[in-house]
């Protein structure tokens, strides 16, 4: 470093240290004042809340069962298990209280409505080590029957084509994909 650079370096360091020494007490005071004002308002709020009228708290128990949309309020779902960083599985039942084949199985969150029934993702296992292993099933509410259409071993699937005599499903597991066509 030449002489001019050394002088500028020392001057800049001197100015920087002076700014820090001057501003530090101001910043510390502001922090302490902020904490004090927050504490004061909190104490005042607690005091005013204790002076007010006492209200009875009523606890309403919300049912864990929720109505599945687009089923004419026929089927209810209840969360059974949430896979960490993955999908959830649900228990299903009929809202009208009729015993159903739905109560014996666990289902995924993918529900598709067709003219003749409801496509459901029936889980073959709920252990996260054994997943994904799903049967795509057609549930006929009028007959209360559950018919397995195909087995898919990935989370990412969808109905790609609906024809008069067949259904086509596409799936992708992250590295490869495929298509399955099933006669109705």
N, C-alpha and C positions, 0 to 999 in steps of 0.2 A: 504494500500500500504506500502510496506517496504521501507526502506531508499534508496536502489538502484533504485527501480522503480520511486521514486519521483525525484531523481537526473536525470535519463534518460528522464523522462517526461519534466522537466524544460529545459534540454539541447536540446531535440528535438524541443520544442516550440521556444526556442531562435534561433535555426538554421532556422526553418521554417519562423519565422518573419523576419529574416535577408535576406533570399532569396526573400521574398515578397517585402521588402523595396528596395532591389537592383534592382529587375526585373521590378517593376511597372513603373518607369520612362522610361525604355527602351520600354516596351509594349505600353505605352501611346504615346511616340514619334513616334513609328512605325505607330500607328493608325492615328495620325495627318499627318504624311508624306504621307500615303496612300491616305487620303482624299484630301490633297493638290495636289498631282500628278494627281489624277483623275480629280479634278476641272481644273487644268492647261491644261490637254489634251482636256478636253471638251471645254474649251474656245478657244483653238487653232483650234479645229475642226470647231467650229462655225465661226471663223474668216476666215478660208480657204474656207468654204462653201459659205460665202457671197462674196468672191472675184471671184468665178467661174462664168461661164456663166449661165444666167437665162434660165431655160427650161420650156416650156409650159407643163402643165399637162393636159392630156386628160383623161376624165372619160368615161369609157365604161360601159354601163349598161348591166349587165349580167342578162339574163332572169331567172326568178325563176322556169320556167318549164324545166325539164330535161327529156331526152328520157329514157324510161323504157327499160332496156336491154332485149335482146332475143325476141323482138316483131317486128322485121324487121322495126324499126323506125316508128311504127304505133301509139304507145301510149306514152303520156308524163305524168309526175307526178310533182306535186307541193306540198310542205309541207304546210299543213293546220294548224296542231296543234301538239305540242310536250307535252305529258303527263310527268310531273316531275317524274323521276325515273321509267319511263315506256316507252311504244312504241310511235311511231308517227303515225299520220293519214295524208293521202294525198288526194288531189283532182286528178282525172285522166281525161284525154281528149284524143281524137284522134288527131294525128298530122296533118292529112290530112284536118282538118277543118270541117269534117262532124259532125253534131250534133249527140250526142251519149247518151245512157242511163247511161254511166259512169259519166257524168257531174252532175247528180242528187244525187250522193251519195259520201260518204267518205270511203276510203279504208286504211287498214293497210299495213305495209311494207312486209308482207309475200305474195309472188307471186310464184305460181307453174305452170309450163307449161306442158300441156298434149297434146296428139296428136290432140284431137278435139277442144281444147280451152285453156283458161287460168283460173286457180283457183285463186280467189281473196278473201281477208278477208274484207267483207263489214261491216263497223261499223254501228250499229243501233243507237248509241248515241255518241256524242263527249264530253259530260260532264264527268269528271273524276269520279264523284260519282256513275254514272250509269254503268261504265265499270267494268269488261269486258263483252261485249254483242256483239257477232259477228255472222254474217251469212257467211258461206263459200259458195261462189257463183262460177258458171262456166260462164265465158264470152266467147261468140262465136263471134270473130271479123267480120267474113264474114256476119253474120246475124245481128250483133249489138244487141245481146240479152244477158240478165243477168238472169241466173236461180239460185235461192237459193237452195242449196243442204241440208244444215243442220245448226242448231244454236249451237254455242259453247260458253260457258261462262268462258273461261280462255285464257290467253295469250299463253300458251305453248301447241301447237298442231302441228301435222305434218301428212302427208299422209304416212300411214304405209304399205298399199298394194294396188296395182293397178292391177285389173283383167279385163278381157274382158267385163264383165257385171256389175262390182261393184267397188266402191272405199271404202277404210277403212281409217278412221281417228283415231288417238290416241291422247288423251289429258291428261294433268296432271295439277291440280290447286294448287299444293303445299301440299295438304293433301290427296287427292284422285285422281284417274285417271279413265279413261274409254276408250271405243272404240265404234265408230259408223261406221256402214257399210251402204252404200247408193248404190242403183241400179242406173246405168247410163242410 
